[in-house]
Amino acid sequence: MTGPRRTAAALLAWALLAWAAPSARAQSSTTASALPAALTDSLLLDAADFGALRPYLLNLTTARVAAAAWELAPRLVTLGRPDLLAEFIGFWEDRCGSSEPLARARLLGAIWDGAFDEGLYDESIVDDLDAWLQRGPRHLTEGRLAFDRFTVSFADQLLPHQPAGTLREYFCLIYSDRVDEAAGLLRGDDVADTWLRWYVDHPDGADRGEVVPGATDADDADLHGPSLLLLTAGSWRPRGEVELAGGKVLVGGILEQEFGPWFARLPLEVRLGRTGRPYLVDQDGVREYSDRFDAVYLGLEGGRAVLRGRRLRLDAFAGLGYDGIRPFLKRDLVLATVNLNLGIGLRWRPTAARWLLGLDLRREWLATRNEGADSLSGGAVSLRLGAGLRFGSRASR
């Protein structure tokens, strides 16, 4: 964080620190800290990444990790470490499973860090919100009660900085106990085309195959969502006239841009190797046999997410692109055609970090590209696996 964003975060941290200090003293008088003593403020401030904290947390029991979260999450906020907070929440979830306080911390932390995205939650958000609204202090520990008071103050501090009529404003309202204002915002037109509104309107579930707009905020629906860059490898199995090429390994990359529930991709793939038998090249005055099959595919693909959870997205897409073969190594001759394809794909983020995995299955159709007997037309079925990163201010951590 730099410039105004760092200044705002610092002011927020100081304000919350001033609030948290009396609460921390009150808690310490009634119960011992569940945090290892080695996790001092200086360590939390100077840690390059979560790896510096992990050794002190790995030996904690599940119960103690949960208890430690009540103190550590607020401290990371007051010390201005949104990066450590996001990674600790992932650790917390891995050790203790999902919970309402964890979901609340993840959402407020993402709003604070400018990384809010509807991919942070799924239909369980309805149960989490109900649990928050129906909470009662009777059976809660003092550590949990202090954590709840902190998040109310945290949401209250964040609220003035959120655009009106957005989901970010809604979550700050609901978590700062402005229930009536939050309910009014959620029923308004500004957030009508969001996953949250759909989940609330369908608390008992519905056909998950239904295509529902998934923009992060209504006022951001026309803005770019996160970008994705994946490196890919896979298998290409031809059919028809081009089957003489035999199966090939494909390698390449994909640059993807999200537009709410829609996306556009620029894939680049290379397929190298030899054919099963020589084929006749008859083009541009050249009439010779070759067994080389050095192919390149450069396309434009577009589609929409048809199912989306907190970390998993199922896509349907179509593509159109250039598919060229260079049959001779030392001649400037390319056999080119159009590649039309349809496919389905998955995008999966195993953790709250920015990295993700991708899987696409495509059916390709190839037009004639050679004037001779071997037209090299037909099609293929291809499978590509990818790994990469999400970028952009709304690429959730």
C-alpha positions as CSV (number, residue, x, y, z in Angstrom):
1,M,0.0,0.0,0.0
2,T,1.3,3.5,-0.9
3,G,0.2,7.1,-0.8
4,P,-3.4,7.9,0.3
5,R,-4.2,4.3,0.8
6,R,-1.4,3.8,3.3
7,T,-2.3,7.0,5.1
8,A,-6.0,5.9,5.4
9,A,-4.9,2.5,6.6
10,A,-2.6,4.0,9.2
11,L,-5.4,6.3,10.5
12,L,-7.7,3.4,10.7
13,A,-5.2,1.3,12.5
14,W,-4.5,4.0,15.1
15,A,-8.2,4.5,15.7
16,L,-8.8,0.8,16.2
17,L,-5.7,0.4,18.3
18,A,-7.0,3.1,20.6
19,W,-10.3,1.2,20.8
20,A,-8.8,-2.2,21.2
21,A,-6.3,-1.4,24.0
22,P,-8.9,-1.1,26.8
23,S,-10.7,-4.2,25.6
24,A,-7.4,-6.1,25.5
25,R,-6.6,-5.1,29.0
26,A,-10.0,-6.1,30.2
27,Q,-9.7,-9.5,28.5
28,S,-6.2,-10.1,29.9
29,S,-7.5,-9.6,33.4
30,T,-10.0,-12.5,33.1
31,T,-8.2,-15.0,30.8
32,A,-4.7,-15.7,29.6
33,S,-3.8,-15.1,26.0
34,A,-4.1,-18.1,23.7
35,L,-1.3,-16.6,21.4
36,P,2.3,-17.8,21.7
37,A,4.3,-15.2,23.5
38,A,6.8,-15.0,20.6
39,L,4.1,-13.3,18.4
40,T,5.1,-9.8,19.5
41,D,4.0,-6.6,17.8
42,S,7.5,-6.2,16.4
43,L,7.4,-9.6,14.8
44,L,4.0,-9.0,13.3
45,L,5.2,-5.6,12.0
46,D,8.4,-6.9,10.5
47,A,7.3,-10.3,9.2
48,A,8.0,-10.6,5.4
49,D,5.1,-12.9,5.0
50,F,3.0,-15.4,6.9
51,G,5.8,-17.9,6.9
52,A,7.4,-16.0,9.7
53,L,4.3,-16.7,11.9
54,R,3.5,-20.2,10.8
55,P,6.1,-22.0,13.0
56,Y,4.5,-20.5,16.2
57,L,1.0,-21.6,15.2
58,L,1.6,-25.1,13.8
59,N,1.8,-26.8,17.1
60,L,-1.4,-25.3,18.5
61,T,-4.4,-27.4,19.0
62,T,-7.6,-26.7,17.0
63,A,-9.2,-25.2,20.0
64,R,-6.3,-23.0,20.7
65,V,-6.1,-21.8,17.1
66,A,-9.7,-20.7,17.4
67,A,-9.1,-18.9,20.7
68,A,-5.9,-17.3,19.3
69,A,-7.9,-15.9,16.3
70,W,-10.0,-13.7,18.6
71,E,-6.8,-11.8,19.5
72,L,-4.5,-12.2,16.5
73,A,-7.0,-11.0,13.8
74,P,-7.7,-7.7,15.5
75,R,-3.9,-7.2,16.2
76,L,-3.1,-7.7,12.5
77,V,-5.7,-5.0,11.7
78,T,-4.5,-2.5,14.2
79,L,-0.9,-3.1,13.1
80,G,-1.8,-2.5,9.4
81,R,-1.0,-6.0,8.0
82,P,-3.9,-7.0,5.6
83,D,-1.5,-9.4,3.9
84,L,-0.9,-11.4,7.1
85,L,-4.6,-11.2,8.0
86,A,-5.6,-12.8,4.7
87,E,-3.1,-15.6,5.1
88,F,-3.9,-16.2,8.7
89,I,-7.6,-16.5,7.9
90,G,-6.7,-19.2,5.4
91,F,-4.7,-21.0,8.1
92,W,-7.6,-20.6,10.6
93,E,-10.0,-22.1,8.1
94,D,-7.7,-25.0,7.3
95,R,-7.3,-25.9,11.0
96,C,-10.8,-25.1,12.3
97,G,-13.1,-25.2,9.3
98,S,-15.5,-22.5,8.2
99,S,-17.4,-20.4,10.7
100,E,-19.4,-17.2,10.9
101,P,-16.6,-15.2,12.7
102,L,-14.1,-16.4,10.1
103,A,-16.4,-15.4,7.2
104,R,-16.9,-12.0,8.8
105,A,-13.2,-11.4,9.3
106,R,-12.5,-12.4,5.7
107,L,-15.1,-10.0,4.2
108,L,-14.1,-7.1,6.4
109,G,-10.4,-7.7,5.7
110,A,-11.0,-7.9,2.0
111,I,-13.0,-4.6,2.0
112,W,-10.2,-3.0,4.0
113,D,-7.6,-4.2,1.6
114,G,-9.6,-3.2,-1.6
115,A,-9.8,-6.9,-2.5
116,F,-13.6,-7.6,-2.1
117,D,-15.1,-10.0,-4.5
118,E,-18.3,-12.1,-4.5
119,G,-16.1,-15.1,-4.9
120,L,-15.3,-14.8,-1.2
121,Y,-18.5,-16.5,-0.3
122,D,-21.1,-19.0,-1.5
123,E,-24.7,-19.8,-0.4
124,S,-23.6,-20.4,3.2
125,I,-23.3,-16.6,3.6
126,V,-27.1,-16.6,4.4
127,D,-26.5,-18.9,7.4
128,D,-23.5,-16.8,8.4
129,L,-25.5,-13.5,8.3
130,D,-28.3,-15.2,10.3
131,A,-25.9,-16.4,12.9
132,W,-24.5,-12.8,13.2
133,L,-27.9,-11.2,13.6
134,Q,-29.1,-13.9,16.1
135,R,-25.9,-14.0,18.2
136,G,-26.3,-13.9,21.9
137,P,-23.6,-13.3,24.6
138,R,-24.8,-16.0,27.0
139,H,-22.6,-18.9,25.7
140,L,-19.7,-16.9,24.2
141,T,-16.3,-16.6,25.7
142,E,-14.9,-13.2,26.7
143,G,-12.3,-13.6,23.8
144,R,-15.1,-14.1,21.3
145,L,-17.1,-11.2,22.7
146,A,-14.1,-8.9,22.5
147,F,-13.6,-10.1,18.8
148,D,-17.3,-9.2,18.1
149,R,-16.9,-5.8,19.6
150,F,-13.8,-5.2,17.5
151,T,-15.4,-6.2,14.2
152,V,-18.4,-3.8,15.0
153,S,-15.9,-1.0,15.4
154,F,-13.9,-2.1,12.4
155,A,-16.9,-2.1,10.1
156,D,-18.0,1.2,11.5
157,Q,-14.5,2.7,10.6
158,L,-14.7,1.2,7.1
159,L,-18.2,2.3,6.3
160,P,-17.6,6.0,5.4
161,H,-15.1,4.9,2.8
162,Q,-17.4,2.6,0.8
163,P,-19.3,3.7,-2.3
164,A,-23.0,4.1,-1.7
165,G,-25.3,1.3,-2.9
166,T,-22.6,-1.4,-3.1
167,L,-22.1,-4.7,-1.4
168,R,-19.1,-3.3,0.4
169,E,-21.4,-0.7,2.0
170,Y,-23.9,-3.5,2.8
171,F,-21.4,-5.7,4.7
172,C,-20.1,-2.7,6.7
173,L,-23.7,-1.8,7.6
174,I,-24.6,-5.3,8.7
175,Y,-21.4,-5.9,10.7
176,S,-21.6,-2.5,12.4
177,D,-25.2,-3.4,13.6
178,R,-27.0,-1.0,11.3
179,V,-29.5,-3.7,10.5
180,D,-32.3,-1.7,9.1
181,E,-30.1,0.3,6.8
182,A,-28.5,-2.9,5.5
183,A,-31.8,-4.5,4.9
184,G,-33.0,-1.5,2.9
185,L,-29.8,-1.5,0.7
186,L,-30.1,-5.2,0.0
187,R,-33.7,-4.9,-1.2
188,G,-32.8,-2.0,-3.5
189,D,-32.1,-2.1,-7.2
190,D,-28.4,-1.3,-6.8
191,V,-27.6,-4.9,-5.7
192,A,-30.4,-6.7,-7.5
193,D,-28.0,-8.5,-9.9
194,T,-25.6,-9.9,-7.3
195,W,-25.0,-13.4,-6.0
196,L,-25.7,-12.2,-2.4
197,R,-29.2,-11.0,-3.4
198,W,-29.8,-14.3,-5.2
199,Y,-28.7,-16.4,-2.1
200,V,-30.9,-14.4,0.2
201,D,-33.9,-14.7,-2.1
202,H,-33.3,-18.5,-2.5
203,P,-32.4,-19.6,1.1
204,D,-33.5,-23.2,0.4
205,G,-31.4,-23.4,-2.8
206,A,-32.5,-23.7,-6.4
207,D,-31.3,-25.0,-9.7
208,R,-27.6,-24.3,-9.6
209,G,-27.5,-24.4,-13.4
210,E,-29.4,-21.2,-13.6
211,V,-27.3,-18.4,-15.0
212,V,-27.3,-15.5,-12.5
213,P,-25.4,-12.2,-13.0
214,G,-22.4,-12.2,-10.7
215,A,-21.0,-8.7,-10.7
216,T,-19.3,-7.7,-7.5
217,D,-21.3,-4.4,-7.1
218,A,-24.0,-3.0,-9.2
219,D,-22.1,0.2,-9.7
220,D,-19.0,-1.8,-10.7
221,A,-20.8,-4.1,-13.1
222,D,-19.4,-2.3,-16.1
223,L,-15.8,-2.3,-14.8
224,H,-13.2,-5.0,-15.2
225,G,-13.0,-7.7,-12.6
226,P,-9.7,-9.6,-11.9
227,S,-7.4,-10.6,-14.7
228,L,-6.0,-14.2,-14.8
229,L,-2.7,-15.4,-16.3
230,L,-2.3,-19.2,-16.6
231,L,0.5,-21.3,-18.0
232,T,-1.1,-24.4,-19.6
233,A,-0.2,-27.9,-20.8
234,G,-2.4,-30.6,-22.0
235,S,-3.4,-33.1,-24.7
236,W,-4.7,-32.6,-28.2
237,R,-6.4,-35.6,-30.0
238,P,-7.2,-35.0,-33.7
239,R,-10.1,-36.4,-35.7
240,G,-11.0,-36.5,-39.4
241,E,-8.4,-35.7,-42.1
242,V,-6.0,-34.2,-39.6
243,E,-5.9,-37.4,-37.6
244,L,-2.8,-38.3,-39.5
245,A,-1.0,-35.9,-37.2
246,G,-1.6,-38.2,-34.2
247,G,-2.0,-37.1,-30.6
248,K,0.1,-34.1,-29.5
249,V,1.1,-32.5,-26.3
250,L,0.1,-28.8,-26.2
251,V,1.8,-26.1,-24.1
252,G,1.0,-22.4,-23.9
253,G,-0.7,-19.7,-21.8
254,I,-4.0,-17.9,-21.3
255,L,-4.6,-14.3,-20.5
256,E,-8.2,-13.9,-19.1
257,Q,-10.2,-10.8,-18.2
258,E,-13.4,-11.0,-16.1
259,F,-16.4,-8.7,-16.7
260,G,-18.7,-9.7,-13.8
261,P,-20.0,-13.2,-14.7
262,W,-18.6,-12.9,-18.3
263,F,-15.0,-13.3,-19.4
264,A,-12.8,-13.0,-22.4
265,R,-9.6,-15.0,-23.0
266,L,-6.6,-14.8,-25.3
267,P,-5.1,-18.4,-25.5
268,L,-1.8,-19.2,-27.2
269,E,-0.9,-22.8,-27.7
270,V,1.9,-24.7,-29.5
271,R,1.7,-28.3,-30.7
272,L,5.0,-29.7,-31.9
273,G,5.9,-33.1,-33.4
274,R,5.8,-35.4,-36.4
275,T,2.8,-36.9,-38.3
276,G,2.1,-40.6,-38.4
277,R,2.8,-40.6,-42.1
278,P,4.0,-38.1,-44.6
279,Y,1.4,-35.8,-46.1
280,L,1.4,-33.9,-49.4
281,V,1.8,-30.1,-49.2
282,D,0.2,-28.5,-52.2
283,Q,0.1,-24.7,-51.8
284,D,1.7,-21.5,-53.1
285,G,3.6,-23.4,-55.8
286,V,5.0,-26.0,-53.4
287,R,4.2,-29.6,-53.9
288,E,6.2,-31.8,-51.6
289,Y,5.8,-34.3,-48.8
290,S,6.4,-33.5,-45.2
291,D,6.0,-35.2,-41.8
292,R,6.4,-32.1,-39.7
293,F,3.5,-30.8,-37.6
294,D,4.6,-27.7,-35.8
295,A,1.3,-26.0,-35.1
296,V,0.3,-22.7,-33.3
297,Y,-3.2,-21.8,-32.2
298,L,-3.9,-18.1,-31.3
299,G,-7.5,-17.4,-30.5
300,L,-10.1,-15.3,-28.8
301,E,-12.5,-17.1,-26.4
302,G,-15.4,-15.8,-24.5
303,G,-18.0,-17.2,-22.2
304,R,-19.8,-17.0,-18.9
305,A,-19.7,-18.6,-15.4
306,V,-22.7,-20.9,-15.1
307,L,-22.0,-22.0,-11.6
308,R,-19.9,-20.2,-9.0
309,G,-19.0,-20.9,-5.4
310,R,-16.6,-19.2,-3.1
311,R,-13.5,-20.7,-4.7
312,L,-14.8,-22.8,-7.7
313,R,-16.2,-21.6,-11.0
314,L,-17.7,-23.6,-13.8
315,D,-17.6,-21.9,-17.2
316,A,-19.0,-22.4,-20.7
317,F,-17.3,-20.8,-23.6
318,A,-16.8,-20.6,-27.3
319,G,-13.6,-19.7,-29.2
320,L,-12.5,-18.7,-32.7
321,G,-8.9,-18.4,-33.8
322,Y,-6.0,-18.9,-36.1
323,D,-4.5,-22.4,-36.4
324,G,-1.3,-22.6,-38.5
325,I,1.1,-25.4,-39.4
326,R,4.7,-24.9,-40.5
327,P,5.4,-28.1,-42.6
328,F,9.0,-27.2,-43.5
329,L,11.6,-25.9,-41.1
330,K,13.6,-23.8,-43.6
331,R,10.7,-22.5,-45.8
332,D,8.5,-19.6,-45.1
333,L,5.3,-21.5,-45.8
334,V,2.4,-21.8,-43.4
335,L,-0.8,-23.9,-43.8
336,A,-3.4,-21.9,-41.9
337,T,-7.1,-22.3,-41.2
338,V,-9.8,-21.3,-38.8
339,N,-10.2,-23.1,-35.5
340,L,-13.7,-22.9,-34.0
341,N,-14.3,-24.5,-30.6
342,L,-16.7,-24.9,-27.8
343,G,-15.8,-25.9,-24.3
344,I,-16.4,-26.2,-20.6
345,G,-13.9,-25.3,-17.9
346,L,-13.2,-25.0,-14.2
347,R,-11.3,-22.4,-12.3
348,W,-10.4,-23.3,-8.7
349,R,-8.6,-21.4,-6.0
350,P,-7.6,-24.0,-3.3
351,T,-6.8,-21.3,-0.8
352,A,-7.6,-17.6,-0.2
353,A,-4.4,-16.6,-2.0
354,R,-4.3,-15.3,-5.6
355,W,-3.0,-18.4,-7.3
356,L,-5.5,-20.8,-9.0
357,L,-5.8,-23.9,-11.1
358,G,-7.7,-24.3,-14.4
359,L,-9.1,-27.1,-16.4
360,D,-10.7,-26.8,-19.9
361,L,-12.2,-29.4,-22.2
362,R,-12.8,-28.3,-25.8
363,R,-14.2,-29.7,-29.0
364,E,-12.5,-28.1,-32.0
365,W,-13.5,-27.9,-35.6
366,L,-10.8,-27.2,-38.3
367,A,-11.5,-26.0,-41.9
368,T,-9.4,-27.1,-44.9
369,R,-5.9,-25.7,-45.0
370,N,-4.2,-27.6,-47.7
371,E,-5.0,-27.7,-51.5
372,G,-3.9,-31.3,-52.0
373,A,-5.2,-34.7,-51.2
374,D,-4.4,-34.2,-47.5
375,S,-6.7,-31.3,-46.5
376,L,-5.7,-31.5,-42.8
377,S,-9.3,-30.6,-42.0
378,G,-11.4,-32.2,-39.3
379,G,-11.3,-31.5,-35.6
380,A,-9.9,-32.4,-32.3
381,V,-10.7,-32.9,-28.6
382,S,-8.3,-31.1,-26.4
383,L,-7.7,-31.0,-22.6
384,R,-5.6,-28.2,-21.1
385,L,-4.5,-27.9,-17.5
386,G,-3.3,-24.6,-16.2
387,A,-1.9,-22.9,-13.1
388,G,-1.5,-19.2,-12.6
389,L,-2.4,-16.0,-10.7
390,R,-5.3,-13.5,-10.4
391,F,-4.4,-9.8,-10.7
392,G,-6.3,-6.6,-10.1
393,S,-7.7,-4.6,-7.2
394,R,-10.6,-7.1,-6.8
395,A,-8.7,-10.3,-7.1
396,S,-9.6,-11.7,-3.7
397,R,-6.9,-13.0,-1.4
